[in-house]
Amino acid sequence: MRNAVPQEIEITKINESKISQVDFENLAFGKVFTDHMFICDYVNGEWQTPKIVPYGPLTLDPSARVFHYGQAVFEGMKAYKDDQGDTFLFRPDENFKRINKSAERLAMPEFPEEYFFDGLNTLLKLDDQWIKSGFGNSLYIRPFVIATQPSVSASEADEYRFMIICSPAQSYYSGDVSVLVAEKFSRSASGGFGYAKAAGNYAGQFYPTKLAKEQGYQQIIWTDSNTHEYVEEAGTMNVFFRINDTLLTAPVSDRILDGITRKSLIALAEKQGYNVEVRPIKVSEVVDAFNNGSLKEIFGAGTAAVVSPVKAFGYKGEHYELEKQENSYASYFKKSLMDIQYNKAEDSFGWRTKV
Ligand SMILES: *Cc1c(COP(=O)(O)O)cnc(C)c1O
C-alpha cells in the first residue's frame, strides 16, 4: 500500500558504500550512519521535491534560526529485520503523528504523510544491507525538522528542512541504572512543551543529569514542576512501577511525552490480564511501597532500550536499593514487545508494518 516508490523523490546514490568499514559487532549507539539520507525543504509555504542523497554534512547559514531559537523537533524509531530478511517498522503511524504534533507546538509546518512514508520506505530499501537480522539488531531511524531560515529575528521561521538519517544499532546491556528523584529541577512545566519531542527539552535536561551523575546516579526521575510530589518520567523514557503485581504508570499530560513503548506495554499488559493502573503516582507512595516491601520493580520504557530496569533510586538524601526479581516484569515485557517487533510472535494489535 505504502510500498510504491514515489516518482517525485530525486535520488542520488552513493558511488561506493562505506558499509565494509563498519564493525557491526561493536557499534556504539548513534555514531555510525548509513549511506543515504532523506531531505525535504520547506520554502514559499510549500514542501519542495524530496531528495535522497549520500549521507554527509549540511551547509546552513549561521543565522539559521535553529541555532538561535531552537526550533527543532525529532522522532526516534527503529526498523527490525526477521530471519527471512523481511524488514518491519513498529507503529510508524504513531511517529508520524507525533512529529507533526511536536511541530505544531513549535509553530512549524506539518509534514505530509505520503512524503514521510514514501521517503522512509525508499531510504530503507536503498540502505537495506545496513539492517542486520538477529534479535536485538536494528536500524535506529531519526527523522527531524529544523528551522533553516537565515535571520536572527525572534519569531518562527518560514523555511525549514525535514530530514531522515539512520544508524545501525545493537541491543546492548548497559546495566541496570540508578536514578535520582528530582526535587528542584524540572524537564517540563504545565503549559510548556514537555509532550513534544523537541530538541530544547533535551538540552535543558543535561545539566541536572550531570549533577545527578556526580552523585552516582545515571538518570533522573522527573517529578511534576509544581510540587515535585508526583513522578512523571525517567530520563528520556516513560516510567513504570511494579507494586506487588500491579503495573503503574503516570497518565500523559502536556508535561509528559506520549511514548509509543509506554502505550504498547500498557496494551500488552492489559491484554495478558495484568493489573494496570494509569494514574498520578506520588513519590511518597513509591517510598512507602519500598519500605513495606511491595515495590518490586521500576523501569523506563522507550524505543532505544525498549525497557530499562532501575536498580536503585535516591530521594531526599536517602538511597533505596531494589531487590533483584526472578521473572521480572521488565524482562518479560521487553521480550514480548521484541517478539512482535522481530516478527517472532503473532501481532494481534496490528502494530508491525512491513517495509
Ligand atoms: C522519546 C521519548 C520517550 C519514549 O517514547 P517512545 O515513543 O516510546 O520511544 C519518553 N519520554 C521522552 C521525554 C521522550 O523524548
The ligand as an SDF file (V2000), in Angstrom:
LIG
                    3D

 15 15  0  0  0  0  0  0  0  0999 V2000
   11.0470    9.6680   23.0380 C   0  0  0  0  0  0  0  0  0  0  0  0
   10.7120    9.8300   24.4680 C   0  0  0  0  0  0  0  0  0  0  0  0
   10.0700    8.8280   25.2120 C   0  0  0  0  0  0  0  0  0  0  0  0
    9.7940    7.4460   24.6640 C   0  0  0  0  0  0  0  0  0  0  0  0
    8.9380    7.4290   23.5840 O   0  0  0  0  0  0  0  0  0  0  0  0
    8.8760    6.1550   22.6250 P   0  0  0  0  0  0  0  0  0  0  0  0
    7.8560    6.5310   21.6240 O   0  0  0  0  0  0  0  0  0  0  0  0
    8.4600    5.0120   23.4690 O   0  0  0  0  0  0  0  0  0  0  0  0
   10.2490    5.9600   22.0760 O   0  0  0  0  0  0  0  0  0  0  0  0
    9.7080    9.1040   26.5240 C   0  0  0  0  0  0  0  0  0  0  0  0
    9.9770   10.2950   27.0770 N   0  0  0  0  0  0  0  0  0  0  0  0
   10.6040   11.2820   26.4060 C   0  0  0  0  0  0  0  0  0  0  0  0
   10.8610   12.5690   27.0790 C   0  0  0  0  0  0  0  0  0  0  0  0
   10.9950   11.0860   25.0850 C   0  0  0  0  0  0  0  0  0  0  0  0
   11.6160   12.0680   24.4290 O   0  0  0  0  0  0  0  0  0  0  0  0
  1  2  1  0
  2  3  1  0
  2 14  2  0
  3  4  1  0
  3 10  2  0
  4  5  1  0
  5  6  1  0
  6  7  2  0
  6  8  1  0
  6  9  1  0
 10 11  1  0
 11 12  2  0
 12 13  1  0
 12 14  1  0
 14 15  1  0
M  END
$$$$
